[in-house]
Amino acid sequence: MCELLGMSANVPTDICFSFKGLRERGGRTGPHKDGWGVAFYNKKGVNTFKDPNPSHDSEIANLVSDYPMKSCAVLAHIRQANRGRISLENTHPFTRELWGRYWTYAHNGQLSEYKDLPYGPFTPVGTTDSEYAFCYLLSELANHYPNRAYSRKAAFRFIQKKANKLHQRGVFNMLLSDGDYLLAYCSTKLYWITRRAPFSVARLSDLDVDIDFTQHTTIDDVVTVIATEPLTNNEQWKKMQPGEGILFKLGEVVVKSGG
Amino acid sequence: MCELLGMSANVPTDICFSFKGLRERGGRTGPHKDGWGVAFYNKKGVNTFKDPNPSHDSEIANLVSDYPMKSCAVLAHIRQANRGRISLENTHPFTRELWGRYWTYAHNGQLSEYKDLPYGPFTPVGTTDSEYAFCYLLSELANHYPNRAYSRKAAFRFIQKKANKLHQRGVFNMLLSDGDYLLAYCSTKLYWITRRAPFSVARLSDLDVDIDFTQHTTIDDVVTVIATEPLTNNEQWKKMQPGEGILFKLGEVVVKSGG
């Protein structure tokens, strides 16, 4: 299996603290050593860093841990391969362009009969069940709205319905973003927390590191973090329910459904 | 304008030496300070590093200069903005998936009436003439071969014909790769060099750095580098002709046409 990490914020925020915790699970405190990746949106652009090597001792992960890249929408993944060999093309997150936007996605879980999923115009490059499912979701979306969806909220509602179908084929926890919205879909396990004023100190579970958010934020900041397992051990994370989807934008919940 | 750098090799080879020279032109020895990017293929996967900041003092460029990422197909770009503001979404190279492969592209030049270029299913995310032209090329390719091209050589031949049309609209020097093949198209300026045994010492033009390739290669290695301006000052680079396209694979010329 794998682990997911997402962030939605109302001001460009770096993810160094959370990523420092997550990357330890990629070969040190956890078994997810078969590659990792992270995508940072900056307006309509997206910057993705990927490495098929374990995150805990990756040179590229050192850069991501230490160099604060600020973003309002981030998604990250550490991989423990089940379907598809260890390789760059099988490393999450995956990205495709649709309607003049980059859509980025990462998956935790395992699907059966994924090769039967219809896809086109989007085609998998690698061999993971995850990328097949992503191509299926975006292809369904593109085919359902040949002239683009009348709103992006409608597009995400449509994706959530299709995610319910994938949930029936196995384990399908996933994050999907277009740079503004971030959809978190829970099949078995996903937690989230929204940090806002008054901020306090948070302590990582996987590393002897804490951060005093009062030193790094202003009173108006709203930052939501989503993760497979809580990343801190002194905060209350909310547990999502199987079949639940939450659509975030600028750190706030926009729509909650299912579950 | 901008500068291009490409590499095609028959063994995974790093591009640290050439990139060290190129990045200096992004704000120090050259005016191309409006962002930079580089894409490294690893089999069917592609790893892209981009930054809208000047390459000569970019943290991300430090990683690319110092950490040898090995690849058989690389393309890089440093930008001096003319069409489209300085932003991540306007930073080259651009990537799209078609037929289960990632196609990556970078452009040097300036096109007139680029907004008239027909595109779809691929849509620009940013506002550069370069990305419009890329979406035009891939859309024409996808529409011409609805069930994919019978060979990738045929696909690149088709792209070259369309590149000739873009050449008539302004300046269109470009690099385009699917990970195996790399097409270099010259509208005004592009140079290339193939290094093979017996290897010797090369000296950068932009920095007091030289490299003894005999220490880094085996007798069978073939490495071609393509650049807007020669990157070394003690080697013979070949100048491409306006309208000329060269398709490389594994460091060797596969097809040369036009010019």
Interface residues (C-beta under 8 A of the other chain):
Chain A: N42 K43 K44 G45 V46 N47 T48 F49 K50 D51 P52 E59 I60 L63 Y67 S87 L88 E89 N90 T91 T95 R96 E97 L98 W99 G100 R101 Y102 P121 F122 T123 P124 V125 G126 A142
Chain B: N42 K43 K44 G45 V46 N47 T48 F49 K50 D51 P52 E59 I60 L63 Y67 S87 L88 E89 N90 T91 T95 R96 E97 L98 W99 G100 R101 Y102 P121 F122 T123 P124 V125 G126 A142
